[in-house]
């Protein structure tokens, strides 16, 4: 390969088939303990190599680099503040989990 040839980025999104799963559907909390969304999926890219959580929040989806994840337990705790995300309530978490599960079912052909 010559230096003028560009390497195309390869991306894949990963989903779990249960809700909530080990990551999928878990609440995401920033370093100020603000509930900002749930994990919708995991995105992995090659060239350059990068892994991110895709977080579904109030009317928005955004990536969070795995380097910003402090711990994963009953929630996904981040080590930084997410200024662009609106704080959500518990009833929003339930609604978002249902939306993500419905999306996954539609990807699988209604199973």
N, CA, C and O atoms as a Tinker XYZ file with bonds, in Angstrom:
   444  protein
     1  N      0.849000   -1.178000    0.000000    73     2
     2  CA     0.000000    0.000000    0.000000    64     1     3
     3  C      0.888000    1.233000    0.000000    63     2     4     5
     4  O      1.858000    1.315000    0.753000    81     3
     5  N      0.556000    2.159000   -0.826000    73     3     6
     6  CA     1.326000    3.392000   -0.877000    64     5     7
     7  C      0.766000    4.382000    0.127000    63     6     8     9
     8  O     -0.350000    4.214000    0.620000    81     7
     9  N      1.529000    5.398000    0.424000    73     7    10
    10  CA     1.095000    6.395000    1.399000    64     9    11
    11  C     -0.103000    7.198000    0.901000    63    10    12    13
    12  O     -0.811000    7.806000    1.704000    81    11
    13  N     -0.341000    7.212000   -0.405000    73    11    14
    14  CA    -1.467000    7.972000   -0.941000    64    13    15
    15  C     -2.790000    7.207000   -0.808000    63    14    16    17
    16  O     -3.863000    7.804000   -0.892000    81    15
    17  N     -2.714000    5.880000   -0.601000    73    15    18
    18  CA    -3.928000    5.099000   -0.425000    64    17    19
    19  C     -4.435000    5.271000    1.007000    63    18    20    21
    20  O     -3.664000    5.212000    1.965000    81    19
    21  N     -5.715000    5.479000    1.129000    73    19    22
    22  CA    -6.276000    5.643000    2.468000    64    21    23
    23  C     -6.875000    4.324000    2.939000    63    22    24    25
    24  O     -7.402000    3.550000    2.140000    81    23
    25  N     -6.791000    4.080000    4.232000    73    23    26
    26  CA    -7.353000    2.890000    4.832000    64    25    27
    27  C     -8.773000    3.231000    5.275000    63    26    28    29
    28  O     -8.992000    4.189000    6.017000    81    27
    29  N     -9.716000    2.446000    4.816000    73    27    30
    30  CA   -11.109000    2.700000    5.148000    64    29    31
    31  C    -11.399000    2.232000    6.569000    63    30    32    33
    32  O    -10.956000    1.160000    6.983000    81    31
    33  N    -12.145000    3.046000    7.311000    73    31    34
    34  CA   -12.545000    2.676000    8.658000    64    33    35
    35  C    -13.606000    1.591000    8.593000    63    34    36    37
    36  O    -14.553000    1.678000    7.811000    81    35
    37  N    -13.437000    0.574000    9.419000    73    35    38
    38  CA   -14.399000   -0.521000    9.533000    64    37    39
    39  C    -15.048000   -0.392000   10.894000    63    38    40    41
    40  O    -14.356000   -0.329000   11.911000    81    39
    41  N    -16.384000   -0.351000   10.925000    73    39    42
    42  CA   -17.104000   -0.222000   12.183000    64    41    43
    43  C    -18.116000   -1.341000   12.330000    63    42    44    45
    44  O    -18.661000   -1.842000   11.346000    81    43
    45  N    -18.362000   -1.727000   13.585000    73    43    46
    46  CA   -19.413000   -2.690000   13.905000    64    45    47
    47  C    -20.084000   -2.245000   15.193000    63    46    48    49
    48  O    -19.426000   -1.751000   16.109000    81    47
    49  N    -21.401000   -2.424000   15.256000    73    47    50
    50  CA   -22.134000   -2.158000   16.488000    64    49    51
    51  C    -22.568000   -3.485000   17.064000    63    50    52    53
    52  O    -23.067000   -4.353000   16.348000    81    51
    53  N    -22.377000   -3.638000   18.363000    73    51    54
    54  CA   -22.700000   -4.879000   19.056000    64    53    55
    55  C    -23.892000   -4.666000   19.973000    63    54    56    57
    56  O    -24.018000   -3.627000   20.621000    81    55
    57  N    -24.765000   -5.667000   20.019000    73    55    58
    58  CA   -25.957000   -5.631000   20.856000    64    57    59
    59  C    -26.011000   -6.896000   21.688000    63    58    60    61
    60  O    -25.482000   -7.933000   21.288000    81    59
    61  N    -26.648000   -6.814000   22.843000    73    59    62
    62  CA   -26.953000   -7.998000   23.643000    64    61    63
    63  C    -28.408000   -8.345000   23.382000    63    62    64    65
    64  O    -29.198000   -7.484000   22.996000    81    63
    65  N    -28.759000   -9.595000   23.592000    73    63    66
    66  CA   -30.115000  -10.023000   23.296000    64    65    67
    67  C    -31.009000  -10.061000   24.533000    63    66    68    69
    68  O    -32.114000  -10.601000   24.479000    81    67
    69  N    -30.547000   -9.499000   25.637000    73    67    70
    70  CA   -31.394000   -9.403000   26.826000    64    69    71
    71  C    -31.410000   -7.958000   27.290000    63    70    72    73
    72  O    -30.478000   -7.195000   27.035000    81    71
    73  N    -32.491000   -7.594000   27.981000    73    71    74
    74  CA   -32.652000   -6.202000   28.436000    64    73    75
    75  C    -33.091000   -6.191000   29.876000    63    74    76    77
    76  O    -34.136000   -6.769000   30.173000    81    75
    77  N    -32.370000   -5.575000   30.796000    73    75    78
    78  CA   -31.010000   -5.079000   30.558000    64    77    79
    79  C    -30.023000   -6.235000   30.518000    63    78    80    81
    80  O    -30.248000   -7.288000   31.114000    81    79
    81  N    -28.937000   -6.020000   29.814000    73    79    82
    82  CA   -27.890000   -7.024000   29.708000    64    81    83
    83  C    -26.721000   -6.650000   30.608000    63    82    84    85
    84  O    -26.882000   -5.891000   31.564000    81    83
    85  N    -25.560000   -7.178000   30.305000    73    83    86
    86  CA   -24.369000   -6.828000   31.090000    64    85    87
    87  C    -23.986000   -5.370000   30.892000    63    86    88    89
    88  O    -23.447000   -4.739000   31.801000    81    87
    89  N    -24.262000   -4.834000   29.713000    73    87    90
    90  CA   -24.068000   -3.399000   29.422000    64    89    91
    91  C    -25.313000   -2.781000   28.825000    63    90    92    93
    92  O    -25.728000   -1.694000   29.227000    81    91
    93  N    -25.908000   -3.467000   27.872000    73    91    94
    94  CA   -27.071000   -2.938000   27.172000    64    93    95
    95  C    -28.212000   -2.624000   28.141000    63    94    96    97
    96  O    -28.607000   -3.458000   28.955000    81    95
    97  N    -28.724000   -1.413000   28.031000    73    95    98
    98  CA   -29.863000   -1.014000   28.858000    64    97    99
    99  C    -29.512000   -0.479000   30.231000    63    98   100   101
   100  O    -30.388000    0.014000   30.942000    81    99
   101  N    -28.244000   -0.566000   30.618000    73    99   102
   102  CA   -27.862000   -0.044000   31.938000    64   101   103
   103  C    -27.839000    1.473000   31.923000    63   102   104   105
   104  O    -27.503000    2.101000   30.919000    81   103
   105  N    -28.206000    2.046000   33.062000    73   103   106
   106  CA   -28.159000    3.495000   33.202000    64   105   107
   107  C    -26.715000    3.973000   33.127000    63   106   108   109
   108  O    -25.800000    3.305000   33.609000    81   107
   109  N    -26.525000    5.132000   32.520000    73   107   110
   110  CA   -25.207000    5.760000   32.444000    64   109   111
   111  C    -25.262000    7.013000   33.310000    63   110   112   113
   112  O    -26.126000    7.873000   33.140000    81   111
   113  N    -24.314000    7.094000   34.247000    73   111   114
   114  CA   -24.266000    8.180000   35.217000    64   113   115
   115  C    -22.921000    8.879000   35.077000    63   114   116   117
   116  O    -21.875000    8.230000   35.069000    81   115
   117  N    -22.950000   10.223000   34.966000    73   115   118
   118  CA   -21.679000   10.944000   34.821000    64   117   119
   119  C    -21.026000   11.164000   36.191000    63   118   120   121
   120  O    -21.561000   10.730000   37.211000    81   119
   121  N    -19.887000   11.828000   36.212000    73   119   122
   122  CA   -19.124000   11.988000   37.457000    64   121   123
   123  C    -19.824000   12.883000   38.482000    63   122   124   125
   124  O    -19.426000   12.914000   39.647000    81   123
   125  N    -20.847000   13.600000   38.067000    73   123   126
   126  CA   -21.651000   14.397000   39.003000    64   125   127
   127  C    -22.895000   13.644000   39.467000    63   126   128   129
   128  O    -23.789000   14.227000   40.080000    81   127
   129  N    -22.945000   12.339000   39.168000    73   127   130
   130  CA   -24.059000   11.457000   39.543000    64   129   131
   131  C    -25.359000   11.844000   38.850000    63   130   132   133
   132  O    -26.445000   11.615000   39.383000    81   131
   133  N    -25.245000   12.431000   37.660000    73   131   134
   134  CA   -26.435000   12.744000   36.864000    64   133   135
   135  C    -26.735000   11.569000   35.937000    63   134   136   137
   136  O    -25.855000   11.110000   35.209000    81   135
   137  N    -27.960000   11.091000   35.963000    73   135   138
   138  CA   -28.399000   10.008000   35.080000    64   137   139
   139  C    -28.582000   10.635000   33.696000    63   138   140   141
   140  O    -29.440000   11.498000   33.511000    81   139
   141  N    -27.763000   10.192000   32.712000    73   139   142
   142  CA   -27.775000   10.854000   31.404000    64   141   143
   143  C    -28.310000    9.979000   30.277000    63   142   144   145
   144  O    -28.496000   10.467000   29.163000    81   143
   145  N    -28.559000    8.713000   30.537000    73   143   146
   146  CA   -29.088000    7.846000   29.493000    64   145   147
   147  C    -28.872000    6.391000   29.819000    63   146   148   149
   148  O    -28.554000    6.025000   30.950000    81   147
   149  N    -29.053000    5.557000   28.791000    73   147   150
   150  CA   -28.790000    4.125000   28.924000    64   149   151
   151  C    -27.858000    3.693000   27.795000    63   150   152   153
   152  O    -27.749000    4.370000   26.773000    81   151
   153  N    -27.195000    2.568000   27.990000    73   151   154
   154  CA   -26.332000    2.017000   26.942000    64   153   155
   155  C    -27.220000    1.396000   25.873000    63   154   156   157
   156  O    -27.987000    0.475000   26.156000    81   155
   157  N    -27.118000    1.898000   24.642000    73   155   158
   158  CA   -27.886000    1.351000   23.517000    64   157   159
   159  C    -27.111000    0.245000   22.817000    63   158   160   161
   160  O    -27.679000   -0.783000   22.448000    81   159
   161  N    -25.800000    0.460000   22.635000    73   159   162
   162  CA   -24.968000   -0.527000   21.954000    64   161   163
   163  C    -23.501000   -0.220000   22.218000    63   162   164   165
   164  O    -23.153000    0.751000   22.890000    81   163
   165  N    -22.668000   -1.068000   21.675000    73   163   166
   166  CA   -21.221000   -0.878000   21.745000    64   165   167
   167  C    -20.722000   -0.769000   20.310000    63   166   168   169
   168  O    -21.059000   -1.602000   19.469000    81   167
   169  N    -19.927000    0.247000   20.031000    73   167   170
   170  CA   -19.380000    0.437000   18.678000    64   169   171
   171  C    -17.885000    0.185000   18.732000    63   170   172   173
   172  O    -17.173000    0.706000   19.591000    81   171
   173  N    -17.430000   -0.628000   17.789000    73   171   174
   174  CA   -16.001000   -0.910000   17.667000    64   173   175
   175  C    -15.569000   -0.492000   16.267000    63   174   176   177
   176  O    -16.227000   -0.826000   15.282000    81   175
   177  N    -14.464000    0.236000   16.183000    73   175   178
   178  CA   -13.942000    0.688000   14.889000    64   177   179
   179  C    -12.489000    0.237000   14.751000    63   178   180   181
   180  O    -11.751000    0.135000   15.730000    81   179
   181  N    -12.108000   -0.026000   13.509000    73   179   182
   182  CA   -10.720000   -0.356000   13.179000    64   181   183
   183  C    -10.212000    0.681000   12.191000    63   182   184   185
   184  O    -10.955000    1.140000   11.324000    81   183
   185  N     -8.969000    1.039000   12.324000    73   183   186
   186  CA    -8.300000    2.032000   11.455000    64   185   187
   187  C     -8.881000    3.416000   11.644000    63   186   188   189
   188  O     -9.544000    3.879000   10.715000    81   187
   189  N     -8.710000    4.105000   12.707000    73   187   190
   190  CA    -7.990000    3.709000   13.909000    64   189   191
   191  C     -8.883000    2.865000   14.833000    63   190   192   193
   192  O    -10.110000    2.919000   14.757000    81   191
   193  N     -8.234000    2.088000   15.702000    73   191   194
   194  CA    -8.961000    1.249000   16.642000    64   193   195
   195  C     -9.583000    2.123000   17.721000    63   194   196   197
   196  O     -8.912000    2.938000   18.354000    81   195
   197  N    -10.894000    1.931000   17.915000    73   195   198
   198  CA   -11.616000    2.728000   18.896000    64   197   199
   199  C    -12.824000    1.927000   19.363000    63   198   200   201
   200  O    -13.457000    1.235000   18.567000    81   199
   201  N    -13.146000    2.019000   20.651000    73   199   202
   202  CA   -14.345000    1.370000   21.168000    64   201   203
   203  C    -15.129000    2.381000   21.992000    63   202   204   205
   204  O    -14.560000    3.136000   22.782000    81   203
   205  N    -16.445000    2.383000   21.796000    73   203   206
   206  CA   -17.301000    3.365000   22.432000    64   205   207
   207  C    -18.610000    2.718000   22.875000    63   206   208   209
   208  O    -19.087000    1.754000   22.276000    81   207
   209  N    -19.170000    3.276000   23.933000    73   207   210
   210  CA   -20.549000    2.976000   24.278000    64   209   211
   211  C    -21.415000    3.966000   23.529000    63   210   212   213
   212  O    -21.095000    5.154000   23.481000    81   211
   213  N    -22.497000    3.504000   22.948000    73   211   214
   214  CA   -23.468000    4.411000   22.349000    64   213   215
   215  C    -24.569000    4.585000   23.388000    63   214   216   217
   216  O    -25.253000    3.629000   23.754000    81   215
   217  N    -24.729000    5.814000   23.856000    73   215   218
   218  CA   -25.668000    6.126000   24.925000    64   217   219
   219  C    -26.903000    6.777000   24.318000    63   218   220   221
   220  O    -26.808000    7.713000   23.524000    81   219
   221  N    -28.059000    6.263000   24.708000    73   219   222
   222  CA   -29.339000    6.843000   24.279000    64   221   223
   223  C    -29.848000    7.673000   25.443000    63   222   224   225
   224  O    -30.109000    7.154000   26.528000    81   223
   225  N    -29.985000    8.969000   25.202000    73   223   226
   226  CA   -30.467000    9.879000   26.225000    64   225   227
   227  C    -31.792000   10.486000   25.836000    63   226   228   229
   228  O    -32.506000    9.954000   24.985000    81   227
   229  N    -32.115000   11.590000   26.454000    73   227   230
   230  CA   -33.360000   12.297000   26.164000    64   229   231
   231  C    -33.260000   12.919000   24.780000    63   230   232   233
   232  O    -32.600000   13.944000   24.607000    81   231
   233  N    -33.903000   12.316000   23.806000    73   231   234
   234  CA   -33.974000   12.833000   22.435000    64   233   235
   235  C    -32.625000   12.890000   21.714000    63   234   236   237
   236  O    -32.504000   13.586000   20.706000    81   235
   237  N    -31.607000   12.172000   22.210000    73   235   238
   238  CA   -30.287000   12.235000   21.585000    64   237   239
   239  C    -29.533000   10.926000   21.833000    63   238   240   241
   240  O    -29.744000   10.259000   22.846000    81   239
   241  N    -28.659000   10.572000   20.902000    73   239   242
   242  CA   -27.725000    9.463000   21.091000    64   241   243
   243  C    -26.325000   10.017000   20.909000    63   242   244   245
   244  O    -26.094000   10.862000   20.045000    81   243
   245  N    -25.384000    9.538000   21.729000    73   243   246
   246  CA   -24.028000   10.047000   21.630000    64   245   247
   247  C    -23.043000    8.970000   22.060000    63   246   248   249
   248  O    -23.378000    8.099000   22.863000    81   247
   249  N    -21.812000    9.031000   21.517000    73   247   250
   250  CA   -20.791000    8.047000   21.882000    64   249   251
   251  C    -20.020000    8.478000   23.132000    63   250   252   253
   252  O    -19.795000    9.664000   23.369000    81   251
   253  N    -19.628000    7.486000   23.914000    73   251   254
   254  CA   -18.757000    7.692000   25.077000    64   253   255
   255  C    -17.585000    6.727000   24.925000    63   254   256   257
   256  O    -17.779000    5.512000   24.890000    81   255
   257  N    -16.385000    7.260000   24.836000    73   255   258
   258  CA   -15.193000    6.423000   24.719000    64   257   259
   259  C    -15.037000    5.570000   25.977000    63   258   260   261
   260  O    -15.299000    6.035000   27.086000    81   259
   261  N    -14.609000    4.319000   25.795000    73   259   262
   262  CA   -14.448000    3.420000   26.936000    64   261   263
   263  C    -13.462000    3.948000   27.973000    63   262   264   265
   264  O    -13.534000    3.555000   29.137000    81   263
   265  N    -12.550000    4.823000   27.583000    73   263   266
   266  CA   -11.599000    5.389000   28.547000    64   265   267
   267  C    -12.294000    6.271000   29.576000    63   266   268   269
   268  O    -11.716000    6.569000   30.622000    81   267
   269  N    -13.525000    6.693000   29.297000    73   267   270
   270  CA   -14.288000    7.535000   30.229000    64   269   271
   271  C    -15.165000    6.724000   31.170000    63   270   272   273
   272  O    -15.862000    7.298000   32.007000    81   271
   273  N    -15.144000    5.397000   31.050000    73   271   274
   274  CA   -15.923000    4.529000   31.933000    64   273   275
   275  C    -15.094000    4.234000   33.177000    63   274   276   277
   276  O    -14.009000    3.660000   33.094000    81   275
   277  N    -15.615000    4.631000   34.320000    73   275   278
   278  CA   -14.942000    4.394000   35.609000    64   277   279
   279  C    -15.229000    2.981000   36.107000    63   278   280   281
   280  O    -14.304000    2.218000   36.385000    81   279
   281  N    -16.515000    2.631000   36.221000    73   279   282
   282  CA   -16.910000    1.299000   36.697000    64   281   283
   283  C    -18.197000    0.876000   36.000000    63   282   284   285
   284  O    -18.976000    1.697000   35.515000    81   283
   285  N    -18.387000   -0.446000   35.971000    73   283   286
   286  CA   -19.636000   -1.023000   35.481000    64   285   287
   287  C    -20.155000   -1.930000   36.574000    63   286   288   289
   288  O    -19.498000   -2.894000   36.968000    81   287
   289  N    -21.344000   -1.610000   37.060000    73   287   290
   290  CA   -22.005000   -2.415000   38.083000    64   289   291
   291  C    -23.480000   -2.407000   37.770000    63   290   292   293
   292  O    -23.889000   -2.779000   36.670000    81   291
   293  N    -24.284000   -1.986000   38.729000    73   291   294
   294  CA   -25.713000   -1.839000   38.448000    64   293   295
   295  C    -25.950000   -0.670000   37.497000    63   294   296   297
   296  O    -26.976000   -0.614000   36.819000    81   295
   297  N    -24.996000    0.265000   37.450000    73   295   298
   298  CA   -25.000000    1.367000   36.484000    64   297   299
   299  C    -23.612000    1.468000   35.861000    63   298   300   301
   300  O    -22.651000    0.881000   36.359000    81   299
   301  N    -23.522000    2.219000   34.768000    73   299   302
   302  CA   -22.227000    2.523000   34.152000    64   301   303
   303  C    -21.834000    3.905000   34.646000    63   302   304   305
   304  O    -22.465000    4.902000   34.295000    81   303
   305  N    -20.780000    3.962000   35.467000    73   303   306
   306  CA   -20.322000    5.223000   36.061000    64   305   307
   307  C    -19.181000    5.782000   35.217000    63   306   308   309
   308  O    -18.192000    5.097000   34.956000    81   307
   309  N    -19.332000    7.031000   34.798000    73   307   310
   310  CA   -18.290000    7.695000   34.017000    64   309   311
   311  C    -17.353000    8.476000   34.925000    63   310   312   313
   312  O    -17.717000    8.827000   36.047000    81   311
   313  N    -16.146000    8.746000   34.441000    73   311   314
   314  CA   -15.164000    9.505000   35.228000    64   313   315
   315  C    -15.108000   10.968000   34.807000    63   314   316   317
   316  O    -14.176000   11.687000   35.170000    81   315
   317  N    -16.113000   11.414000   34.035000    73   315   318
   318  CA   -16.148000   12.801000   33.578000    64   317   319
   319  C    -17.590000   13.294000   33.508000    63   318   320   321
   320  O    -18.541000   12.514000   33.572000    81   319
   321  N    -17.720000   14.598000   33.377000    73   319   322
   322  CA   -19.025000   15.232000   33.238000    64   321   323
   323  C    -19.388000   15.257000   31.761000    63   322   324   325
   324  O    -18.544000   15.555000   30.916000    81   323
   325  N    -20.639000   14.946000   31.449000    73   323   326
   326  CA   -21.123000   15.034000   30.070000    64   325   327
   327  C    -22.023000   16.258000   29.997000    63   326   328   329
   328  O    -23.204000   16.202000   30.341000    81   327
   329  N    -21.448000   17.360000   29.546000    73   327   330
   330  CA   -22.150000   18.647000   29.560000    64   329   331
   331  C    -23.290000   18.711000   28.551000    63   330   332   333
   332  O    -24.286000   19.395000   28.787000    81   331
   333  N    -23.155000   18.004000   27.429000    73   331   334
   334  CA   -24.153000   18.085000   26.368000    64   333   335
   335  C    -25.375000   17.212000   26.603000    63   334   336   337
   336  O    -26.323000   17.255000   25.818000    81   335
   337  N    -25.370000   16.420000   27.669000    73   335   338
   338  CA   -26.482000   15.505000   27.927000    64   337   339
   339  C    -27.413000   16.064000   28.989000    63   338   340   341
   340  O    -26.983000   16.588000   30.016000    81   339
   341  N    -28.692000   15.936000   28.708000    73   339   342
   342  CA   -29.727000   16.356000   29.650000    64   341   343
   343  C    -29.958000   15.231000   30.658000    63   342   344   345
   344  O    -29.956000   14.056000   30.291000    81   343
   345  N    -30.155000   15.588000   31.917000    73   343   346
   346  CA   -30.428000   14.575000   32.938000    64   345   347
   347  C    -31.806000   13.983000   32.706000    63   346   348   349
   348  O    -32.747000   14.693000   32.352000    81   347
   349  N    -31.921000   12.652000   32.912000    73   347   350
   350  CA   -33.204000   11.987000   32.711000    64   349   351
   351  C    -33.706000   11.411000   34.033000    63   350   352   353
   352  O    -32.948000   11.287000   34.995000    81   351
   353  N    -34.980000   11.063000   34.068000    73   351   354
   354  CA   -35.632000   10.507000   35.253000    64   353   355
   355  C    -35.758000    8.993000   35.115000    63   354   356   357
   356  O    -35.518000    8.434000   34.044000    81   355
   357  N    -36.140000    8.333000   36.215000    73   355   358
   358  CA   -36.282000    6.877000   36.217000    64   357   359
   359  C    -37.295000    6.422000   35.170000    63   358   360   361
   360  O    -37.049000    5.444000   34.464000    81   359
   361  N    -38.431000    7.115000   35.057000    73   359   362
   362  CA   -39.434000    6.703000   34.063000    64   361   363
   363  C    -38.884000    6.815000   32.642000    63   362   364   365
   364  O    -39.314000    6.077000   31.756000    81   363
   365  N    -37.938000    7.730000   32.412000    73   363   366
   366  CA   -37.293000    7.843000   31.098000    64   365   367
   367  C    -36.431000    6.620000   30.819000    63   366   368   369
   368  O    -36.365000    6.150000   29.683000    81   367
   369  N    -35.766000    6.100000   31.855000    73   367   370
   370  CA   -34.917000    4.911000   31.700000    64   369   371
   371  C    -35.764000    3.743000   31.211000    63   370   372   373
   372  O    -35.373000    3.036000   30.282000    81   371
   373  N    -36.917000    3.539000   31.832000    73   371   374
   374  CA   -37.799000    2.437000   31.447000    64   373   375
   375  C    -38.273000    2.606000   30.006000    63   374   376   377
   376  O    -38.302000    1.639000   29.245000    81   375
   377  N    -38.642000    3.819000   29.631000    73   375   378
   378  CA   -39.093000    4.099000   28.269000    64   377   379
   379  C    -37.966000    3.849000   27.266000    63   378   380   381
   380  O    -38.189000    3.248000   26.215000    81   379
   381  N    -36.752000    4.312000   27.592000    73   379   382
   382  CA   -35.607000    4.128000   26.694000    64   381   383
   383  C    -35.249000    2.649000   26.543000    63   382   384   385
   384  O    -34.913000    2.205000   25.445000    81   383
   385  N    -35.317000    1.882000   27.637000    73   383   386
   386  CA   -35.043000    0.447000   27.561000    64   385   387
   387  C    -36.030000   -0.236000   26.624000    63   386   388   389
   388  O    -35.644000   -1.087000   25.823000    81   387
   389  N    -37.294000    0.134000   26.723000    73   387   390
   390  CA   -38.320000   -0.451000   25.842000    64   389   391
   391  C    -38.044000   -0.073000   24.384000    63   390   392   393
   392  O    -38.171000   -0.917000   23.498000    81   391
   393  N    -37.670000    1.179000   24.126000    73   391   394
   394  CA   -37.372000    1.612000   22.757000    64   393   395
   395  C    -36.201000    0.828000   22.174000    63   394   396   397
   396  O    -36.256000    0.390000   21.025000    81   395
   397  N    -35.138000    0.651000   22.967000    73   395   398
   398  CA   -33.962000   -0.079000   22.480000    64   397   399
   399  C    -34.326000   -1.539000   22.223000    63   398   400   401
   400  O    -33.914000   -2.106000   21.211000    81   399
   401  N    -35.091000   -2.155000   23.122000    73   399   402
   402  CA   -35.502000   -3.541000   22.929000    64   401   403
   403  C    -36.365000   -3.683000   21.677000    63   402   404   405
   404  O    -36.208000   -4.644000   20.924000    81   403
   405  N    -37.268000   -2.744000   21.448000    73   403   406
   406  CA   -38.088000   -2.758000   20.233000    64   405   407
   407  C    -37.221000   -2.613000   18.982000    63   406   408   409
   408  O    -37.472000   -3.274000   17.975000    81   407
   409  N    -36.200000   -1.748000   19.040000    73   407   410
   410  CA   -35.278000   -1.582000   17.914000    64   409   411
   411  C    -34.542000   -2.890000   17.614000    63   410   412   413
   412  O    -34.419000   -3.288000   16.456000    81   411
   413  N    -34.058000   -3.548000   18.654000    73   411   414
   414  CA   -33.320000   -4.806000   18.465000    64   413   415
   415  C    -34.237000   -5.865000   17.856000    63   414   416   417
   416  O    -33.838000   -6.594000   16.947000    81   415
   417  N    -35.457000   -5.942000   18.358000    73   415   418
   418  CA   -36.420000   -6.910000   17.803000    64   417   419
   419  C    -36.682000   -6.628000   16.330000    63   418   420   421
   420  O    -36.807000   -7.561000   15.536000    81   419
   421  N    -36.768000   -5.352000   15.954000    73   419   422
   422  CA   -37.013000   -5.030000   14.550000    64   421   423
   423  C    -35.799000   -5.404000   13.684000    63   422   424   425
   424  O    -35.965000   -5.812000   12.535000    81   423
   425  N    -34.570000   -5.267000   14.236000    73   423   426
   426  CA   -33.373000   -5.690000   13.500000    64   425   427
   427  C    -33.386000   -7.183000   13.252000    63   426   428   429
   428  O    -32.909000   -7.656000   12.220000    81   427
   429  N    -33.940000   -7.932000   14.211000    73   427   430
   430  CA   -33.965000   -9.385000   14.130000    64   429   431
   431  C    -35.178000   -9.907000   13.377000    63   430   432   433
   432  O    -35.396000  -11.117000   13.319000    81   431
   433  N    -35.959000   -9.021000   12.808000    73   431   434
   434  CA   -37.106000   -9.452000   12.020000    64   433   435
   435  C    -38.330000   -9.774000   12.852000    63   434   436   437
   436  O    -39.126000  -10.634000   12.477000    81   435
   437  N    -38.491000   -9.084000   13.992000    73   435   438
   438  CA   -39.692000   -9.247000   14.798000    64   437   439
   439  C    -39.699000  -10.449000   15.720000    63   438   440   441
   440  O    -40.760000  -10.833000   16.213000    81   439
   441  N    -38.550000  -11.056000   15.969000    73   439   442
   442  CA   -38.481000  -12.243000   16.846000    64   441   443
   443  C    -38.761000  -11.881000   18.266000    63   442   444
   444  O    -38.747000  -12.749000   19.139000    81   443
